């Protein structure tokens, strides 16, 4: 049976230098694989969707988490409940111009947050933000 760690090890062995992991709960297995690979000469890092993991890590392993991406679902829930409580109508609609329920939840309005943990990425902060904005646009 293949594991997330084995998959990460194979990816790094094939030349991957960044793994973006969106499967919650499997990040420690993948991080362990990345730490092990870096100990034998790889230069790989991890981007996760669980930003709290960075805070709980030892200094020796923190350096392998490059960034975290957080989906701020709480904002959509607050908007949904507020609209309902005020007697407003909330339609079950996804519209390319109006967003979800008439609201957009992307990086430009705090619906998605990117935290850069790697000091080496700091100089690319603006480029990363602009690329994320572009990627978040609906296309027809």
N, CA, C and O atoms as a GROMACS GRO file, in nm:
protein
  560
    1UNK      N    1   0.085  -0.118   0.000
    1UNK     CA    2   0.000   0.000   0.000
    1UNK      C    3   0.088   0.124   0.000
    1UNK      O    4   0.180   0.135   0.081
    2UNK      N    5   0.060   0.215  -0.091
    2UNK     CA    6   0.136   0.339  -0.101
    2UNK      C    7   0.087   0.436   0.006
    2UNK      O    8  -0.032   0.440   0.038
    3UNK      N    9   0.178   0.512   0.061
    3UNK     CA   10   0.142   0.612   0.161
    3UNK      C   11   0.175   0.751   0.106
    3UNK      O   12   0.247   0.764   0.007
    4UNK      N   13   0.121   0.854   0.173
    4UNK     CA   14   0.151   0.991   0.132
    4UNK      C   15   0.301   1.018   0.143
    4UNK      O   16   0.358   1.088   0.058
    5UNK      N   17   0.364   0.964   0.246
    5UNK     CA   18   0.508   0.982   0.263
    5UNK      C   19   0.588   0.920   0.150
    5UNK      O   20   0.683   0.979   0.100
    6UNK      N   21   0.548   0.799   0.109
    6UNK     CA   22   0.616   0.731  -0.001
    6UNK      C   23   0.598   0.808  -0.132
    6UNK      O   24   0.690   0.818  -0.213
    7UNK      N   25   0.478   0.862  -0.151
    7UNK     CA   26   0.452   0.942  -0.271
    7UNK      C   27   0.539   1.067  -0.271
    7UNK      O   28   0.597   1.103  -0.374
    8UNK      N   29   0.548   1.134  -0.157
    8UNK     CA   30   0.631   1.254  -0.147
    8UNK      C   31   0.778   1.220  -0.172
    8UNK      O   32   0.847   1.294  -0.241
    9UNK      N   33   0.824   1.110  -0.116
    9UNK     CA   34   0.963   1.067  -0.137
    9UNK      C   35   0.990   1.045  -0.285
    9UNK      O   36   1.093   1.087  -0.337
   10UNK      N   37   0.896   0.979  -0.353
   10UNK     CA   38   0.912   0.955  -0.497
   10UNK      C   39   0.911   1.085  -0.576
   10UNK      O   40   0.987   1.100  -0.672
   11UNK      N   41   0.824   1.179  -0.537
   11UNK     CA   42   0.817   1.307  -0.607
   11UNK      C   43   0.948   1.384  -0.594
   11UNK      O   44   0.998   1.439  -0.692
   12UNK      N   45   1.004   1.387  -0.474
   12UNK     CA   46   1.130   1.457  -0.451
   12UNK      C   47   1.243   1.387  -0.528
   12UNK      O   48   1.329   1.453  -0.586
   13UNK      N   49   1.241   1.254  -0.527
   13UNK     CA   50   1.343   1.179  -0.602
   13UNK      C   51   1.334   1.208  -0.752
   13UNK      O   52   1.434   1.202  -0.822
   14UNK      N   53   1.213   1.238  -0.800
   14UNK     CA   54   1.194   1.272  -0.941
   14UNK      C   55   1.222   1.418  -0.972
   14UNK      O   56   1.207   1.462  -1.086
   15UNK      N   57   1.264   1.495  -0.870
   15UNK     CA   58   1.304   1.633  -0.893
   15UNK      C   59   1.210   1.741  -0.843
   15UNK      O   60   1.239   1.859  -0.861
   16UNK      N   61   1.099   1.704  -0.780
   16UNK     CA   62   1.008   1.807  -0.727
   16UNK      C   63   1.078   1.883  -0.616
   16UNK      O   64   1.139   1.822  -0.528
   17UNK      N   65   1.070   2.015  -0.619
   17UNK     CA   66   1.131   2.094  -0.512
   17UNK      C   67   1.026   2.157  -0.421
   17UNK      O   68   1.058   2.206  -0.313
   18UNK      N   69   0.900   2.155  -0.464
   18UNK     CA   70   0.790   2.205  -0.381
   18UNK      C   71   0.672   2.109  -0.397
   18UNK      O   72   0.635   2.070  -0.508
   19UNK      N   73   0.615   2.072  -0.284
   19UNK     CA   74   0.493   1.991  -0.284
   19UNK      C   75   0.385   2.074  -0.217
   19UNK      O   76   0.403   2.123  -0.105
   20UNK      N   77   0.273   2.090  -0.285
   20UNK     CA   78   0.159   2.162  -0.229
   20UNK      C   79   0.058   2.056  -0.189
   20UNK      O   80   0.000   1.989  -0.274
   21UNK      N   81   0.037   2.043  -0.061
   21UNK     CA   82  -0.046   1.937  -0.006
   21UNK      C   83  -0.179   1.994   0.040
   21UNK      O   84  -0.183   2.079   0.129
   22UNK      N   85  -0.287   1.946  -0.021
   22UNK     CA   86  -0.419   1.995   0.017
   22UNK      C   87  -0.498   1.893   0.097
   22UNK      O   88  -0.610   1.920   0.139
   23UNK      N   89  -0.442   1.776   0.119
   23UNK     CA   90  -0.509   1.673   0.195
   23UNK      C   91  -0.479   1.693   0.342
   23UNK      O   92  -0.366   1.672   0.386
   24UNK      N   93  -0.578   1.734   0.418
   24UNK     CA   94  -0.555   1.761   0.559
   24UNK      C   95  -0.529   1.631   0.634
   24UNK      O   96  -0.583   1.526   0.600
   25UNK      N   97  -0.446   1.641   0.735
   25UNK     CA   98  -0.416   1.526   0.818
   25UNK      C   99  -0.301   1.440   0.770
   25UNK      O  100  -0.254   1.355   0.846
   26UNK      N  101  -0.254   1.459   0.648
   26UNK     CA  102  -0.145   1.376   0.596
   26UNK      C  103  -0.015   1.455   0.588
   26UNK      O  104   0.087   1.404   0.543
   27UNK      N  105  -0.019   1.580   0.633
   27UNK     CA  106   0.097   1.666   0.617
   27UNK      C  107   0.217   1.622   0.699
   27UNK      O  108   0.331   1.643   0.656
   28UNK      N  109   0.198   1.562   0.816
   28UNK     CA  110   0.315   1.522   0.896
   28UNK      C  111   0.391   1.410   0.828
   28UNK      O  112   0.514   1.406   0.834
   29UNK      N  113   0.320   1.319   0.762
   29UNK     CA  114   0.383   1.210   0.689
   29UNK      C  115   0.465   1.265   0.572
   29UNK      O  116   0.578   1.223   0.549
   30UNK      N  117   0.408   1.359   0.500
   30UNK     CA  118   0.477   1.421   0.387
   30UNK      C  119   0.593   1.506   0.436
   30UNK      O  120   0.701   1.503   0.377
   31UNK      N  121   0.573   1.581   0.543
   31UNK     CA  122   0.681   1.663   0.598
   31UNK      C  123   0.798   1.576   0.642
   31UNK      O  124   0.913   1.611   0.618
   32UNK      N  125   0.770   1.464   0.705
   32UNK     CA  126   0.877   1.372   0.746
   32UNK      C  127   0.956   1.323   0.625
   32UNK      O  128   1.078   1.312   0.630
   33UNK      N  129   0.886   1.294   0.515
   33UNK     CA  130   0.954   1.250   0.393
   33UNK      C  131   1.041   1.362   0.336
   33UNK      O  132   1.152   1.336   0.290
   34UNK      N  133   0.993   1.484   0.340
   34UNK     CA  134   1.070   1.598   0.289
   34UNK      C  135   1.192   1.623   0.377
   34UNK      O  136   1.301   1.648   0.325
   35UNK      N  137   1.175   1.617   0.508
   35UNK     CA  138   1.288   1.636   0.599
   35UNK      C  139   1.395   1.530   0.572
   35UNK      O  140   1.513   1.561   0.565
   36UNK      N  141   1.352   1.405   0.558
   36UNK     CA  142   1.447   1.296   0.531
   36UNK      C  143   1.519   1.316   0.398
   36UNK      O  144   1.640   1.295   0.389
   37UNK      N  145   1.445   1.356   0.296
   37UNK     CA  146   1.506   1.378   0.164
   37UNK      C  147   1.607   1.492   0.169
   37UNK      O  148   1.712   1.484   0.105
   38UNK      N  149   1.576   1.598   0.242
   38UNK     CA  150   1.668   1.711   0.254
   38UNK      C  151   1.795   1.674   0.329
   38UNK      O  152   1.901   1.729   0.303
   39UNK      N  153   1.784   1.581   0.421
   39UNK     CA  154   1.903   1.536   0.495
   39UNK      C  155   2.002   1.464   0.406
   39UNK      O  156   2.121   1.458   0.437
   40UNK      N  157   1.955   1.409   0.294
   40UNK     CA  158   2.045   1.338   0.203
   40UNK      C  159   2.069   1.416   0.073
   40UNK      O  160   2.106   1.358  -0.029
   41UNK      N  161   2.046   1.546   0.078
   41UNK     CA  162   2.086   1.631  -0.034
   41UNK      C  163   1.977   1.693  -0.119
   41UNK      O  164   2.008   1.771  -0.208
   42UNK      N  165   1.852   1.660  -0.094
   42UNK     CA  166   1.744   1.723  -0.173
   42UNK      C  167   1.728   1.868  -0.129
   42UNK      O  168   1.780   1.908  -0.025
   43UNK      N  169   1.656   1.943  -0.207
   43UNK     CA  170   1.623   2.081  -0.172
   43UNK      C  171   1.474   2.097  -0.198
   43UNK      O  172   1.433   2.156  -0.298
   44UNK      N  173   1.393   2.045  -0.105
   44UNK     CA  174   1.248   2.044  -0.125
   44UNK      C  175   1.178   2.109  -0.008
   44UNK      O  176   1.228   2.111   0.105
   45UNK      N  177   1.060   2.164  -0.036
   45UNK     CA  178   0.978   2.227   0.066
   45UNK      C  179   0.833   2.190   0.049
   45UNK      O  180   0.795   2.124  -0.047
   46UNK      N  181   0.751   2.234   0.145
   46UNK     CA  182   0.610   2.197   0.150
   46UNK      C  183   0.524   2.322   0.166
   46UNK      O  184   0.557   2.412   0.244
   47UNK      N  185   0.414   2.326   0.094
   47UNK     CA  186   0.311   2.427   0.113
   47UNK      C  187   0.188   2.351   0.162
   47UNK      O  188   0.147   2.252   0.102
   48UNK      N  189   0.130   2.398   0.272
   48UNK     CA  190   0.019   2.326   0.336
   48UNK      C  191  -0.106   2.412   0.346
   48UNK      O  192  -0.102   2.533   0.322
   49UNK      N  193  -0.217   2.349   0.380
   49UNK     CA  194  -0.342   2.422   0.404
   49UNK      C  195  -0.375   2.425   0.552
   49UNK      O  196  -0.484   2.468   0.590
   50UNK      N  197  -0.284   2.380   0.635
   50UNK     CA  198  -0.303   2.380   0.780
   50UNK      C  199  -0.196   2.470   0.841
   50UNK      O  200  -0.092   2.422   0.885
   51UNK      N  201  -0.222   2.602   0.845
   51UNK     CA  202  -0.117   2.696   0.889
   51UNK      C  203  -0.075   2.678   1.035
   51UNK      O  204   0.036   2.717   1.072
   52UNK      N  205  -0.161   2.621   1.116
   52UNK     CA  206  -0.126   2.604   1.257
   52UNK      C  207  -0.012   2.505   1.276
   52UNK      O  208   0.054   2.506   1.380
   53UNK      N  209   0.012   2.421   1.177
   53UNK     CA  210   0.120   2.323   1.191
   53UNK      C  211   0.256   2.393   1.202
   53UNK      O  212   0.344   2.346   1.274
   54UNK      N  213   0.274   2.502   1.132
   54UNK     CA  214   0.401   2.572   1.134
   54UNK      C  215   0.440   2.612   1.276
   54UNK      O  216   0.556   2.599   1.315
   55UNK      N  217   0.345   2.658   1.352
   55UNK     CA  218   0.371   2.706   1.488
   55UNK      C  219   0.414   2.591   1.580
   55UNK      O  220   0.492   2.612   1.672
   56UNK      N  221   0.364   2.471   1.554
   56UNK     CA  222   0.390   2.358   1.644
   56UNK      C  223   0.519   2.282   1.613
   56UNK      O  224   0.556   2.191   1.687
   57UNK      N  225   0.587   2.318   1.506
   57UNK     CA  226   0.706   2.243   1.465
   57UNK      C  227   0.832   2.290   1.536
   57UNK      O  228   0.842   2.404   1.582
   58UNK      N  229   0.927   2.200   1.542
   58UNK     CA  230   1.060   2.235   1.593
   58UNK      C  231   1.132   2.319   1.487
   58UNK      O  232   1.100   2.310   1.368
   59UNK      N  233   1.227   2.399   1.529
   59UNK     CA  234   1.298   2.487   1.437
   59UNK      C  235   1.360   2.409   1.320
   59UNK      O  236   1.359   2.456   1.206
   60UNK      N  237   1.413   2.292   1.348
   60UNK     CA  238   1.480   2.213   1.245
   60UNK      C  239   1.389   2.168   1.132
   60UNK      O  240   1.436   2.145   1.021
   61UNK      N  241   1.260   2.157   1.158
   61UNK     CA  242   1.167   2.116   1.053
   61UNK      C  243   1.083   2.231   0.999
   61UNK      O  244   1.028   2.221   0.889
   62UNK      N  245   1.072   2.341   1.074
   62UNK     CA  246   0.995   2.458   1.028
   62UNK      C  247   1.046   2.509   0.894
   62UNK      O  248   0.968   2.555   0.811
   63UNK      N  249   1.174   2.500   0.875
   63UNK     CA  250   1.232   2.558   0.754
   63UNK      C  251   1.185   2.490   0.625
   63UNK      O  252   1.204   2.544   0.516
   64UNK      N  253   1.124   2.373   0.637
   64UNK     CA  254   1.078   2.302   0.518
   64UNK      C  255   0.934   2.337   0.480
   64UNK      O  256   0.888   2.299   0.373
   65UNK      N  257   0.864   2.408   0.567
   65UNK     CA  258   0.731   2.457   0.531
   65UNK      C  259   0.750   2.597   0.473
   65UNK      O  260   0.786   2.691   0.544
   66UNK      N  261   0.724   2.608   0.344
   66UNK     CA  262   0.748   2.732   0.272
   66UNK      C  263   0.635   2.832   0.290
   66UNK      O  264   0.658   2.952   0.305
   67UNK      N  265   0.513   2.781   0.289
   67UNK     CA  266   0.396   2.869   0.298
   67UNK      C  267   0.274   2.788   0.339
   67UNK      O  268   0.275   2.665   0.338
   68UNK      N  269   0.170   2.860   0.374
   68UNK     CA  270   0.041   2.795   0.400
   68UNK      C  271  -0.068   2.875   0.332
   68UNK      O  272  -0.059   2.998   0.319
   69UNK      N  273  -0.170   2.805   0.290
   69UNK     CA  274  -0.285   2.866   0.225
   69UNK      C  275  -0.406   2.831   0.311
   69UNK      O  276  -0.431   2.715   0.341
   70UNK      N  277  -0.481   2.934   0.351
   70UNK     CA  278  -0.596   2.909   0.436
   70UNK      C  279  -0.723   2.959   0.368
   70UNK      O  280  -0.732   3.075   0.328
   71UNK      N  281  -0.819   2.869   0.355
   71UNK     CA  282  -0.950   2.905   0.301
   71UNK      C  283  -1.034   2.956   0.418
   71UNK      O  284  -1.063   2.882   0.512
   72UNK      N  285  -1.073   3.082   0.413
   72UNK     CA  286  -1.148   3.146   0.522
   72UNK      C  287  -1.297   3.119   0.507
   72UNK      O  288  -1.375   3.210   0.477
   73UNK      N  289  -1.335   2.994   0.527
   73UNK     CA  290  -1.475   2.953   0.517
   73UNK      C  291  -1.560   3.027   0.620
   73UNK      O  292  -1.680   3.048   0.599
   74UNK      N  293  -1.498   3.065   0.731
   74UNK     CA  294  -1.572   3.136   0.835
   74UNK      C  295  -1.637   3.264   0.782
   74UNK      O  296  -1.745   3.302   0.827
   75UNK      N  297  -1.572   3.331   0.689
   75UNK     CA  298  -1.628   3.455   0.634
   75UNK      C  299  -1.757   3.427   0.558
   75UNK      O  300  -1.855   3.501   0.570
   76UNK      N  301  -1.757   3.320   0.480
   76UNK     CA  302  -1.878   3.284   0.405
   76UNK      C  303  -1.990   3.243   0.500
   76UNK      O  304  -2.106   3.276   0.476
   77UNK      N  305  -1.956   3.172   0.606
   77UNK     CA  306  -2.058   3.128   0.702
   77UNK      C  307  -2.118   3.249   0.774
   77UNK      O  308  -2.240   3.256   0.790
   78UNK      N  309  -2.035   3.342   0.817
   78UNK     CA  310  -2.086   3.463   0.883
   78UNK      C  311  -2.176   3.541   0.788
   78UNK      O  312  -2.282   3.588   0.828
   79UNK      N  313  -2.135   3.556   0.664
   79UNK     CA  314  -2.217   3.627   0.565
   79UNK      C  315  -2.351   3.556   0.545
   79UNK      O  316  -2.456   3.621   0.540
   80UNK      N  317  -2.348   3.425   0.534
   80UNK     CA  318  -2.468   3.346   0.512
   80UNK      C  319  -2.566   3.363   0.629
   80UNK      O  320  -2.685   3.388   0.609
   81UNK      N  321  -2.515   3.349   0.751
   81UNK     CA  322  -2.600   3.360   0.870
   81UNK      C  323  -2.652   3.504   0.885
   81UNK      O  324  -2.770   3.524   0.914
   82UNK      N  325  -2.566   3.603   0.865
   82UNK     CA  326  -2.607   3.743   0.877
   82UNK      C  327  -2.718   3.776   0.778
   82UNK      O  328  -2.814   3.844   0.814
   83UNK      N  329  -2.705   3.730   0.657
   83UNK     CA  330  -2.806   3.756   0.554
   83UNK      C  331  -2.939   3.690   0.591
   83UNK      O  332  -3.045   3.750   0.574
   84UNK      N  333  -2.932   3.569   0.641
   84UNK     CA  334  -3.053   3.496   0.679
   84UNK      C  335  -3.122   3.561   0.799
   84UNK      O  336  -3.244   3.576   0.800
   85UNK      N  337  -3.044   3.600   0.901
   85UNK     CA  338  -3.099   3.662   1.021
   85UNK      C  339  -3.165   3.795   0.990
   85UNK      O  340  -3.267   3.830   1.050
   86UNK      N  341  -3.108   3.870   0.897
   86UNK     CA  342  -3.164   4.001   0.862
   86UNK      C  343  -3.284   3.990   0.770
   86UNK      O  344  -3.341   4.091   0.728
   87UNK      N  345  -3.324   3.866   0.738
   87UNK     CA  346  -3.442   3.847   0.653
   87UNK      C  347  -3.412   3.850   0.505
   87UNK      O  348  -3.503   3.845   0.423
   88UNK      N  349  -3.286   3.858   0.472
   88UNK     CA  350  -3.248   3.862   0.331
   88UNK      C  351  -3.259   3.726   0.265
   88UNK      O  352  -3.274   3.623   0.332
   89UNK      N  353  -3.250   3.726   0.137
   89UNK     CA  354  -3.259   3.604   0.059
   89UNK      C  355  -3.120   3.559   0.018
   89UNK      O  356  -3.037   3.638  -0.027
   90UNK      N  357  -3.097   3.432   0.034
   90UNK     CA  358  -2.968   3.377  -0.008
   90UNK      C  359  -2.997   3.271  -0.112
   90UNK      O  360  -3.054   3.166  -0.082
   91UNK      N  361  -2.957   3.299  -0.235
   91UNK     CA  362  -2.980   3.204  -0.343
   91UNK      C  363  -2.866   3.106  -0.356
   91UNK      O  364  -2.751   3.139  -0.327
   92UNK      N  365  -2.898   2.987  -0.400
   92UNK     CA  366  -2.796   2.884  -0.420
   92UNK      C  367  -2.740   2.899  -0.561
   92UNK      O  368  -2.771   2.821  -0.651
   93UNK      N  369  -2.657   3.002  -0.578
   93UNK     CA  370  -2.611   3.037  -0.711
   93UNK      C  371  -2.460   3.058  -0.713
   93UNK      O  372  -2.404   3.120  -0.622
   94UNK      N  373  -2.397   3.008  -0.814
   94UNK     CA  374  -2.256   3.038  -0.840
   94UNK      C  375  -2.254   3.114  -0.971
   94UNK      O  376  -2.287   3.059  -1.077
   95UNK      N  377  -2.216   3.238  -0.964
   95UNK     CA  378  -2.217   3.326  -1.080
   95UNK      C  379  -2.076   3.377  -1.105
   95UNK      O  380  -2.010   3.423  -1.011
   96UNK      N  381  -2.027   3.372  -1.229
   96UNK     CA  382  -1.890   3.416  -1.257
   96UNK      C  383  -1.862   3.560  -1.218
   96UNK      O  384  -1.748   3.593  -1.185
   97UNK      N  385  -1.962   3.646  -1.222
   97UNK     CA  386  -1.940   3.786  -1.187
   97UNK      C  387  -1.976   3.817  -1.043
   97UNK      O  388  -1.911   3.900  -0.979
   98UNK      N  389  -2.078   3.752  -0.990
   98UNK     CA  390  -2.125   3.783  -0.856
   98UNK      C  391  -2.065   3.692  -0.749
   98UNK      O  392  -2.071   3.726  -0.630
   99UNK      N  393  -2.008   3.581  -0.787
   99UNK     CA  394  -1.946   3.491  -0.691
   99UNK      C  395  -2.046   3.392  -0.634
   99UNK      O  396  -2.142   3.354  -0.700
  100UNK      N  397  -2.024   3.351  -0.510
  100UNK     CA  398  -2.109   3.256  -0.441
  100UNK      C  399  -2.207   3.336  -0.357
  100UNK      O  400  -2.167   3.417  -0.274
  101UNK      N  401  -2.336   3.313  -0.378
  101UNK     CA  402  -2.441   3.387  -0.308
  101UNK      C  403  -2.422   3.538  -0.324
  101UNK      O  404  -2.453   3.615  -0.232
  102UNK      N  405  -2.373   3.580  -0.438
  102UNK     CA  406  -2.356   3.723  -0.463
  102UNK      C  407  -2.232   3.782  -0.398
  102UNK      O  408  -2.216   3.904  -0.395
  103UNK      N  409  -2.145   3.697  -0.346
  103UNK     CA  410  -2.022   3.746  -0.281
  103UNK      C  411  -1.902   3.669  -0.334
  103UNK      O  412  -1.911   3.551  -0.367
  104UNK      N  413  -1.792   3.737  -0.343
  104UNK     CA  414  -1.668   3.672  -0.385
  104UNK      C  415  -1.584   3.642  -0.261
  104UNK      O  416  -1.573   3.725  -0.171
  105UNK      N  417  -1.524   3.524  -0.258
  105UNK     CA  418  -1.437   3.484  -0.148
  105UNK      C  419  -1.304   3.441  -0.208
  105UNK      O  420  -1.281   3.322  -0.231
  106UNK      N  421  -1.219   3.537  -0.231
  106UNK     CA  422  -1.089   3.509  -0.291
  106UNK      C  423  -0.980   3.579  -0.214
  106UNK      O  424  -1.002   3.632  -0.105
  107UNK      N  425  -0.863   3.578  -0.270
  107UNK     CA  426  -0.748   3.639  -0.202
  107UNK      C  427  -0.763   3.790  -0.190
  107UNK      O  428  -0.717   3.849  -0.092
  108UNK      N  429  -0.828   3.853  -0.289
  108UNK     CA  430  -0.837   3.999  -0.288
  108UNK      C  431  -0.924   4.053  -0.175
  108UNK      O  432  -0.910   4.169  -0.137
  109UNK      N  433  -1.014   3.972  -0.119
  109UNK     CA  434  -1.099   4.022  -0.011
  109UNK      C  435  -1.084   3.940   0.117
  109UNK      O  436  -1.172   3.944   0.204
  110UNK      N  437  -0.977   3.867   0.130
  110UNK     CA  438  -0.950   3.794   0.253
  110UNK      C  439  -1.018   3.659   0.265
  110UNK      O  440  -1.013   3.598   0.371
  111UNK      N  441  -1.081   3.611   0.159
  111UNK     CA  442  -1.145   3.480   0.162
  111UNK      C  443  -1.044   3.368   0.156
  111UNK      O  444  -1.071   3.256   0.199
  112UNK      N  445  -0.928   3.398   0.103
  112UNK     CA  446  -0.815   3.304   0.100
  112UNK      C  447  -0.693   3.383   0.146
  112UNK      O  448  -0.667   3.494   0.100
  113UNK      N  449  -0.620   3.324   0.238
  113UNK     CA  450  -0.499   3.390   0.288
  113UNK      C  451  -0.377   3.304   0.260
  113UNK      O  452  -0.381   3.182   0.274
  114UNK      N  453  -0.270   3.368   0.219
  114UNK     CA  454  -0.144   3.299   0.196
  114UNK      C  455  -0.042   3.355   0.294
  114UNK      O  456  -0.017   3.476   0.298
  115UNK      N  457   0.016   3.266   0.374
  115UNK     CA  458   0.122   3.306   0.466
  115UNK      C  459   0.253   3.249   0.416
  115UNK      O  460   0.266   3.128   0.398
  116UNK      N  461   0.349   3.336   0.394
  116UNK     CA  462   0.481   3.290   0.350
  116UNK      C  463   0.569   3.271   0.472
  116UNK      O  464   0.594   3.366   0.547
  117UNK      N  465   0.615   3.150   0.494
  117UNK     CA  466   0.698   3.118   0.610
  117UNK      C  467   0.846   3.120   0.575
  117UNK      O  468   0.930   3.144   0.661
  118UNK      N  469   0.878   3.094   0.451
  118UNK     CA  470   1.017   3.088   0.409
  118UNK      C  471   1.073   3.228   0.386
  118UNK      O  472   1.018   3.304   0.306
  119UNK      N  473   1.183   3.262   0.455
  119UNK     CA  474   1.243   3.394   0.431
  119UNK      C  475   1.284   3.414   0.284
  119UNK      O  476   1.283   3.526   0.234
  120UNK      N  477   1.318   3.305   0.217
  120UNK     CA  478   1.356   3.314   0.076
  120UNK      C  479   1.242   3.355  -0.015
  120UNK      O  480   1.266   3.403  -0.126
  121UNK      N  481   1.119   3.336   0.029
  121UNK     CA  482   1.004   3.374  -0.053
  121UNK      C  483   0.961   3.519  -0.032
  121UNK      O  484   0.882   3.572  -0.111
  122UNK      N  485   1.011   3.582   0.072
  122UNK     CA  486   0.968   3.719   0.104
  122UNK      C  487   0.986   3.814  -0.013
  122UNK      O  488   0.901   3.900  -0.036
  123UNK      N  489   1.095   3.800  -0.087
  123UNK     CA  490   1.119   3.891  -0.198
  123UNK      C  491   1.021   3.868  -0.314
  123UNK      O  492   1.011   3.952  -0.404
  124UNK      N  493   0.950   3.754  -0.312
  124UNK     CA  494   0.853   3.723  -0.417
  124UNK      C  495   0.709   3.748  -0.372
  124UNK      O  496   0.614   3.714  -0.444
  125UNK      N  497   0.692   3.808  -0.254
  125UNK     CA  498   0.559   3.827  -0.197
  125UNK      C  499   0.462   3.894  -0.296
  125UNK      O  500   0.350   3.847  -0.314
  126UNK      N  501   0.504   4.002  -0.358
  126UNK     CA  502   0.416   4.075  -0.450
  126UNK      C  503   0.383   3.989  -0.572
  126UNK      O  504   0.267   3.985  -0.615
  127UNK      N  505   0.481   3.920  -0.628
  127UNK     CA  506   0.457   3.834  -0.745
  127UNK      C  507   0.362   3.720  -0.711
  127UNK      O  508   0.274   3.686  -0.790
  128UNK      N  509   0.380   3.660  -0.594
  128UNK     CA  510   0.294   3.551  -0.550
  128UNK      C  511   0.151   3.601  -0.532
  128UNK      O  512   0.056   3.535  -0.575
  129UNK      N  513   0.136   3.717  -0.470
  129UNK     CA  514   0.004   3.775  -0.449
  129UNK      C  515  -0.064   3.804  -0.583
  129UNK      O  516  -0.182   3.773  -0.600
  130UNK      N  517   0.008   3.863  -0.677
  130UNK     CA  518  -0.049   3.895  -0.807
  130UNK      C  519  -0.087   3.769  -0.885
  130UNK      O  520  -0.191   3.765  -0.950
  131UNK      N  521  -0.004   3.666  -0.877
  131UNK     CA  522  -0.036   3.540  -0.943
  131UNK      C  523  -0.160   3.476  -0.880
  131UNK      O  524  -0.243   3.420  -0.951
  132UNK      N  525  -0.171   3.484  -0.747
  132UNK     CA  526  -0.288   3.429  -0.680
  132UNK      C  527  -0.414   3.504  -0.718
  132UNK      O  528  -0.520   3.444  -0.736
  133UNK      N  529  -0.404   3.637  -0.733
  133UNK     CA  530  -0.519   3.716  -0.777
  133UNK      C  531  -0.565   3.671  -0.917
  133UNK      O  532  -0.684   3.653  -0.943
  134UNK      N  533  -0.468   3.654  -1.005
  134UNK     CA  534  -0.497   3.615  -1.142
  134UNK      C  535  -0.559   3.474  -1.146
  134UNK      O  536  -0.654   3.450  -1.220
  135UNK      N  537  -0.505   3.384  -1.066
  135UNK     CA  538  -0.556   3.246  -1.063
  135UNK      C  539  -0.697   3.240  -1.006
  135UNK      O  540  -0.773   3.150  -1.040
  136UNK      N  541  -0.733   3.336  -0.921
  136UNK     CA  542  -0.863   3.336  -0.857
  136UNK      C  543  -0.975   3.393  -0.940
  136UNK      O  544  -1.090   3.390  -0.898
  137UNK      N  545  -0.945   3.443  -1.058
  137UNK     CA  546  -1.049   3.500  -1.145
  137UNK      C  547  -1.129   3.388  -1.211
  137UNK      O  548  -1.073   3.287  -1.254
  138UNK      N  549  -1.260   3.408  -1.219
  138UNK     CA  550  -1.344   3.315  -1.293
  138UNK      C  551  -1.318   3.336  -1.442
  138UNK      O  552  -1.298   3.449  -1.486
  139UNK      N  553  -1.318   3.229  -1.518
  139UNK     CA  554  -1.303   3.244  -1.662
  139UNK      C  555  -1.425   3.184  -1.732
  139UNK      O  556  -1.490   3.093  -1.680
  140UNK      N  557  -1.453   3.237  -1.846
  140UNK     CA  558  -1.571   3.188  -1.921
  140UNK      C  559  -1.531   3.080  -2.018
  140UNK      O  560  -1.615   3.026  -2.090
   0.00000   0.00000   0.00000
